[in-house]
Amino acid sequence: LPGKGRAPGLELDKPAFVSDAQYNRNIPFKTSPEAVRLYRLYNHWMMRTATYFFIFLNLSLALFEEPAVYPLPFLATSVLEVLCLLVFLGRLTHFAKVTLHNVFWKDTKNICIMVAILLSLTDLAVYGVLRLYGVGSIRWSRIVRPVFLINFAESRQIRRAFRSIRNTLPEITYVFLLFTFSLLMFSLMALKLFGERNLQTAEGLPYFRNYLEIVFDLYVLVTTANSPDVMMPAFDFSSWYALFFIAFVIINTYIFMSLFLAVVYNNYKKHLKNEIRKLAYMKRRKMVEAFNLLKEEEGEQFVVREARWKQLVKLVAPDTSSSHRELLLRISDDEQKGFVDKKSFVQLADLLNIQVVTLRIRRHPLARWAPALYGSTPSRLLRRAVRHRAFVWTYDAIILINAIFIALDEESPYISYAEWVFLALYIIEILLKVYTYEPREFFGKTQFWNWFDTLIIIAALTATILNATLKSTMKYNSQQILDIVFILRVLRLIRIVDSIQRFQVIMNTLINIVPTMLTFGGLTLVVYCVFAIIGMELFHGKIQYFPANSNVPHALECGNPALKDSLFARGRYCKNNFNDFASSFIVLMELTVVNQWHDILGMWIQPAKLYFIAFHIVMVIIIVNIFVSFILEAFFVEYSLEKSEVETAIEQKIQELGMGVQEDELQQEQLLDNMESAEHELEGDGGTKPQSKGLVFKIASKRYRTVDALLQRMFEAEIPLEDEGPSFEEILNFNSAG
């Protein structure tokens, strides 16, 4: 982009500023030509993918190191770890080359990465030397491996989640202290009420005589995992004692646990709003910087000329079609003055983030090959019937009837014949739709439900034919093929979910939150890795698993005589151990679910239980509540937000140019949402309706909007458009910086 009176070194940073604004990157980069080129390379998707690959490779080394699921020689794992650390060092050096030095060295996450690399290399060297001399040691640095997942620039969503936890902790602490006080008070009352009555549990053990055991048992009762077992000895002694446990559950399980969720949700929303405010200001600031580099004087105002604007958009979004760019220009330059003013230019990042579907006007192949037949009255009536909502409702009813038949006895010959009838009806449905709608659009790459229906029907037909053939020719009933047939039949029922309007809102939200759920997946992975490694170091070898017919001594006690007659051993929980990384993950998952977790904890001595309680507090009370808060906010946004001003402006311009599809003109809106194509509606009944243009546009359906984008739009609405916000330095120094 040529610039008047500006150094050539500034030319590459204009699209970089806009790209950062579009993708909400808040990295203050150097503006020299070399630094900008390195910055664009740093943000390339292949570089980010490679970084994540080595991060997960580094984490997965725990599967192959002692104690290993799949043992590899120490030399192999150490070489892989050194390779990962070198990649991390290279990525960090690359980042240092593109960002400002004072910002780089003030950034805590960069310091964390450098310290983690140094600690890992030191620990690896010490462990290797001690191993050569036959001295046992602990790989304590493995606990810092999740640091790389958290602190690289690509993981800003995970850092945001951790910041939400950090910022929420003070408020949670106050509630937790009150909860602890309540727990201790009830435990003391239980000791005085039941401790002197010589009661016993069903296993014949003393009941509520040790204060620490009482505290633990009542803490488990908060999770309801040991209810009503923990109450029964007292309840058997006197029915009045049930009031004690009822009061405990109401106060601690229902009130305090609800308070935890309320506090977490309130603080999560507050800090999320602060995060989004920072992103909005940063985006606006970067767009202003780009505008200042491109602006030219026009009368009494500064503007960006049309030619420069086009070149900029082409550089920022090279995959955008020329027709799409023209549409965006007509929105930015509404009066076609030949330039874009500052206010419209700042909205460019939002315009690029709105998914506009380009629909090509194509005639059905049969309309070209046999126009007389395809345009005949019977053909038009048939296609009109297929487009009608009654057609969808009819097949929804067929699917429901099919569900009843699936639940009936498969051995009945009538049920078997009925299955062939249903398969025939589904095949007819697919053929009618392909006849009605243009095939290339019907089977387009974004047409999930069309592909889903077709593949399920073809697979079910193939499996049913194969099963019938085997039964008739070989007198053999293949259970594997039958299992596939049954699963495919049940999977058909999923399609009806997308046919009901209220279900669509839920499905859209679920689809939208999937990318952001990966953030919580990363957060959970970090917590699991840390606790799994600590658990392996603390409890490795304490529990062993033996087959049921094993003659090994103490096999029934999981290799530990101390577990004789314990609930853990009697429940055959021996595989729930910390003998390797995979087993540790499974135990932690069971602890997250909390059902029967007291049986798993029952095998450990009192101090070791602190590990499990700490995991429950971190994972279940804090992180799960953070996740629930996110789900609540996502559904509130999905239900409450309508189209944004930018989306409305795009739709108005599309209709103004005569290149749009009016929703109220569609005879089958649901199919349009699924297909993202209005080809069939634009052809007319005869399929030969003339069109003045070869393209039409529409805003992508809500199922393609991410929750992050919706949340950002919700909070951005509170910031006036002309408010450019504070400077870069002030933004980076916000309380939620990073």
Summary of the structure (lengths in Angstrom):
residues: 738
radius of gyration: 31.9
end to end distance: 31.5
largest distance: 96.6
contacts: 2204
relative contact order: 0.10
helix: 71%
strand: 4%
